[in-house]
Amino acid sequence: MARIKIELPVHFSFQAQIPIRITDLNYGGHVGNDIILSIIHEARAQFLQHHGYKELDFAGLGLIMSDVAIEFKKETFYGDIIKASVSAGEFSKAGFDIFYMLEKKDIDGKDILVAKAKTGMVCYDYKTKKIAAVPEEGISRLKN
């Protein structure tokens, strides 16, 4: 069976610290895969906010997540703090990718990779209900 392989960028332009809550645990006593997706969503919201945007106001347009890929690497548990490194790239006419590297500290304080992820984002004009071109302003802000 073919596995998803995500090529992460060398440089990440933003980092967020996201603590694992007791409610993030599943029946196995660790963070569930659905919560990793929620962490990615939170990291994306903070990344956009850092650049002066929201998902419903990206230089006058909305953003829709068109796809997501996640490579799960290690378990996470209650009390872990996830360092979410985020960067945008692969800009096209109507969209771009956002890349995520999720890490936690091991007992010795070293960073351990928890997950790699990528979301495909499409620009959408909610007024006309149509896909729209990525605003140049958005490209220049997110590339930094």
QUINORCOR-V476112 format. One line per field, one symbol per residue. phi: phi as a letter, one per 20 degrees, with the letter a starting at -180 (. if undefined). psi: psi as a letter, one per 40 degrees, with the letter a starting at -180 (. if undefined). burial: + if it has 24 or more other C-alpha atoms within 12 Angstrom, else -. A space follows every 50 residues. Layout:
phi = ???
psi = ???
burial = ???
//
This chain:
phi = .fdfcdeeffddebccdcfeeffeedfencfffffgfffffffffffffg enccfebdlndeccfeabccdedbfccgnfdeedecbdalfcgdaadddc cdcceefenefdfeadbbdeddfceffemcfcfffggffffffe
psi = hiihhhhiidhheiiihhihideeiaeeeihidddddddddddddddddd eeiideggfeiihhhdiihhhhdiiiihdihhhhhiiiafhadeaiihih hhiihadeeihhhdiiihhhhhhhhddefiiiihhddddddde.
burial = -------+---+++++++++---+------+++-+++-++++++++++-- +-+-+--++-+++++--+++++-++++--++++++++++++--+++++++ ++++-------++++++++++++++------++++--++--++-
//
